[in-house]
Amino acid sequence: MASTSFRQSMRRLWALDKFSYSVRVFIALTGSMAFCWYQREMHALIPIFLGIIACALAETDDNWQGRIKALAVTLVCFSCSALSVELLFPYPYLFIIALAVAAFGLTMLGALGERYNAVAYATLIVAVYTMIGVDQRGGEVSNFWEEPLLLVTGAGWYGLLSVLWQALFANQPVQQALARLFRELGFYLKLKASLFEPIRGLDIEARRLELAKQNGQVVAALNATKEIILHRVGGGRPGSKISRYLKLYFLAQDIHERASSSHYPYNALAEAFFHSDVLFRCQRLLRQQGAACRRLSESIQMRQPFVYDDSFAEALGDLHASLEHLRIQSNPAWRGLLRSLRALAANLGTLDRLLSDASNPDKLADESDSSLLDRSPRNLKDVWGRIRQNLTPTSLLFRHALRLPLALIVCFVMVHVVPTTQSYWIMLTTVFVCQPSYGATRRKLGQRIIGTAIGLIIGWPLFNLFPSPLVQSMFAIAAGLVFFVNRTTRYTVSTAGITLMVLFCFNQVGDGYGLFLPRLFDTLLGSLIAIIAVFLFLPDWQGRRLNKVLANTLSCNSIYLRQILEQYARGKRDDLSYRLARRNAHNADAALSTTLANMLMEPGHFRKEADVGFRFLVLSHTLLSYLSGLGAHRATELPEPVRSELIEGTGQALAASIDEIAAALANKTPVALHSDAEEGLANALEQMPEEVDEGQRLVQTQLALICRQLGPLRTLAAHLIKDKTEQATPAAA
């Protein structure tokens, strides 16, 4: 019994996405520490540790062949960066010019994608690490190759472990990504169930806002999973295991479309069916399906069979029985709402089938178009095209690429003006804290300062209680693990860990006590320089570009609608163009949520439109849910005259109206508060004779719901454009 429990615990530990990362880091740090102790070369410990850190920061997911190529590029970049610092360090003017140019160029490489951005960012960090090493030697560069060699050795050591690990456990990242995806879907369904509370006066907007934020988490998980699978598939045919994971990924996409769809006005349902159990049954089924997604997540993570609960069929049967009971009562006021509830029940039935299919994904039919869009540049022409596209003051990346070198120049001046020990930590802090947006920089600043203070507070008693160098070496390794495990999720804890690691490492070769106050001072000064740079130099206030973000959200919704209409016209087919339009619409929705979150971190004057933005987010997410509902039923066959009228006529008119609002927002041109044509169209769509085919009724109802969203969207857009115009053209004194 104890043996089984132990194996289960180890299996759970192995399944954690941070565990494999932690094992690699532990091996790299412990191996380096042991080597330096054995060779009695403790002076080499710090640059080797810093090389390990830099290589881990540059690491992105790939197969083992891709990892070898990425590692080779990373080591070349690190070598050039470190050697350049060593050779140019005695020439301050030439050095700072080269550093500024390198910072600009490396930042602009972020336009090529996450992989290039990670390597470029780590290369810049290696440059600062080298400066710290040269400064520690009193500015001497007699053996200019020694420090770069140690840094690259540490990076190569960790990179070798990474390649070997990927070769041995190639599919582990895919399993972990899929597990996270279904876990986020489970939370999304749980939040969606909360909309079905049969309570009068329920704050639906607040719950929709939470749902929109969670949708951003689902979209991020979908994008991450796609990239990880794409790295395994490449341009070839996927193997059996990857094919199975690919089917689960497409299954998750279908579940997301069904889960995010809406067929009903929630307040009207709660009012009409307050005394019925039908909404409780909808809520119960959604919660069960959310729990099933979370169990599926655990099954994937633990590599165990997923067994779908047969009791869900009973819950679905109870829902249909409740709907039948309501239908028998023949209440004329319920007629339209009951049709919406039947559409909801059909959607929940499809969700039930999709989750049941997850128990044996190998039996699922292959997608007719299983291609995934690879956004990586394919040649030098693509590279230059991406960079040139961002060489404009309107680009957030370009502004950051100009701002960061300026901040580093100020840091360089402060290093020579403020006489402190290890003063190049000022520059390192600025590199870590300075982010493309003010909100992100402010968040990072607070976490960096608090984390450093915590690390110093913990470090002081540990230095006194455990003076043994061997014990302090163990603490250094443990602190390094804390840094790596938490760096993407809990930055404050991560900063505390790296502060402790640095203190213990420096105490192996010198006086660690002397670093306490300088470390805190340098962190404060570097953070101050970063926040001032973001605040004063080419600030990119989210409030000023809110209209552009809103316009992009609506434009993506319009493209998604047109793709749905084309599916109705030509037949359902989950091809790349449809999936891309759907994903772009959800990405834009998530980007709006992120923009608004950053706005809340900005000074009061620049976030005064945040309330309008959040109301717009609720409306746009509701619009997206109605579009998803229309897309979820695109297999519906419509008679030719009806298809022409609804799809080519009404649907295209709605898409054109969405484009009109988007264009007005993007160009800050006036938009009509009210459209008689849209009001008449909504009324016509809602007035359907009894003999209308159920398929047509469903499509027509969804189009009516979409049409009803346009009025509130117009009102908010007009309000935002009016305020923007008044700010741009203030009244004359």
DACOR-V150446 format. One record per backbone hydrogen bond with DSSP energy under -0.5 kcal/mol. NH is the residue of the N-H (numbers start at 1). CO is the residue of the C=O. If there is no record, write none. Layout:
BEGIN
nh = [NH	NH]
co = [CO	CO]
END
This chain:
BEGIN
nh = [5	6	7	8	9	10	11	12	13	14	15	16	16	19	20	21	22	23	24	25	26	27	28	29	30	31	32	33	34	35	36	37	38	39	40	41	44	45	46	48	49	50	51	52	53	54	55	56	57	58	59	59	67	68	69	70	71	72	73	74	75	76	77	78	79	80	81	82	83	84	85	86	87	88	89	91	92	95	96	97	98	99	100	101	102	103	104	105	106	107	108	109	110	111	112	113	117	118	119	120	121	122	123	124	125	126	127	128	129	130	131	132	133	134	135	136	137	138	139	140	144	144	146	147	148	149	150	151	152	153	154	155	156	157	158	159	160	161	162	163	164	165	166	167	168	169	172	175	176	177	178	179	180	181	182	183	184	185	186	187	188	189	190	191	192	193	194	194	195	196	197	198	199	202	204	207	208	209	210	211	212	213	214	215	216	217	218	219	220	221	222	223	224	225	226	227	228	229	230	231	232	232	233	234	236	243	244	245	246	247	248	249	250	251	252	253	254	255	256	257	258	259	260	261	262	266	269	270	271	272	273	274	276	281	282	283	284	285	286	287	288	289	290	291	292	293	294	295	296	297	298	299	300	301	302	303	303	304	307	308	312	313	314	315	316	317	318	319	320	321	322	323	324	325	326	327	328	329	330	331	332	334	335	335	338	339	340	341	342	343	344	345	346	347	348	349	350	351	352	353	354	355	356	357	358	359	360	361	363	364	374	375	383	384	385	386	387	388	389	390	390	391	392	395	399	400	401	402	403	404	405	406	407	408	409	410	411	412	413	414	415	416	417	418	419	420	423	425	426	428	429	430	431	432	433	434	441	442	443	444	445	446	447	448	449	450	451	452	453	454	455	456	457	458	459	460	461	462	463	464	465	466	472	473	474	475	476	477	478	479	480	481	482	483	484	485	486	487	489	490	494	495	496	497	498	499	500	501	502	503	504	505	506	507	508	508	509	509	510	512	515	516	519	520	521	522	523	524	525	526	527	528	529	530	531	532	533	534	535	536	537	538	541	544	545	545	546	549	550	551	552	553	554	555	556	557	558	559	560	561	562	563	564	565	566	567	568	569	570	571	575	579	580	581	582	583	584	585	586	587	588	589	590	591	592	593	594	595	596	597	598	599	600	601	602	606	607	607	608	610	613	614	615	616	617	618	619	620	621	622	623	624	625	626	627	628	629	630	631	632	633	633	634	636	643	644	645	646	647	648	649	650	651	652	653	654	655	656	657	658	659	660	661	662	663	664	665	666	667	668	669	676	679	680	681	682	683	684	685	686	687	688	692	697	698	699	700	701	702	703	704	705	706	707	708	709	709	710	710	711	712	713	714	715	716	717	718	719	720	721	722	723	724	725	726	727	728	729]
co = [1	2	3	4	5	6	7	8	9	10	11	12	13	16	16	17	18	19	20	21	22	23	24	25	26	27	28	29	30	31	32	33	34	35	36	36	41	42	42	44	45	46	47	48	49	50	51	52	53	54	55	56	63	64	65	66	67	68	69	70	71	72	73	74	75	76	77	78	79	80	81	82	83	84	85	88	90	91	92	93	94	95	96	97	98	99	100	101	102	103	104	105	107	108	109	110	113	114	115	116	117	118	119	120	121	122	123	124	125	126	127	128	129	130	131	132	133	135	134	137	141	142	143	143	144	145	146	147	148	149	150	151	152	153	154	155	156	157	158	159	160	161	162	163	164	165	169	171	172	173	174	175	176	177	178	179	180	181	182	183	184	185	186	187	188	189	190	191	192	193	194	196	197	199	202	203	204	205	206	207	208	209	210	211	212	213	214	215	216	217	218	219	220	221	222	223	224	225	226	227	228	229	229	230	233	239	240	241	242	243	244	245	246	247	248	249	250	251	252	253	254	255	256	258	625	264	265	266	267	268	269	271	273	277	278	279	280	281	282	283	284	285	286	287	288	289	290	291	292	293	294	295	296	297	298	299	300	299	305	306	309	310	310	311	312	313	314	315	316	317	318	319	320	321	322	323	324	325	327	326	330	331	331	332	334	335	336	337	338	339	340	341	342	343	344	345	346	347	348	349	350	351	352	353	354	356	357	358	360	361	372	373	379	380	381	382	383	384	385	386	387	388	390	392	395	396	397	398	399	400	401	402	403	404	405	406	407	408	409	410	411	412	413	414	417	418	420	422	423	424	425	426	427	428	429	430	437	438	439	440	441	442	443	444	445	446	447	448	449	450	451	452	453	454	455	456	457	458	459	460	461	462	468	469	470	471	472	473	474	475	476	477	478	479	480	481	482	483	486	486	490	491	492	493	494	495	496	497	498	499	500	501	502	503	504	505	505	506	506	510	512	513	515	516	517	518	519	520	521	522	523	524	525	526	527	528	529	530	531	532	533	536	539	541	541	542	543	545	546	547	548	549	550	551	552	553	554	555	556	557	558	559	560	561	562	563	564	565	566	567	573	575	576	577	578	579	580	581	582	583	584	585	586	587	588	589	590	591	592	593	594	595	596	598	599	603	603	604	605	607	609	610	611	612	613	614	615	616	617	618	619	620	621	622	623	624	625	626	627	628	629	630	631	633	639	640	641	642	643	643	644	645	646	647	649	650	651	652	653	654	655	656	657	658	659	660	661	662	663	664	664	674	675	676	677	678	679	680	681	682	683	686	689	693	694	695	696	697	698	699	700	701	702	703	704	705	706	706	707	707	708	709	710	711	712	713	714	715	716	717	718	719	720	721	722	723	724	725]
END
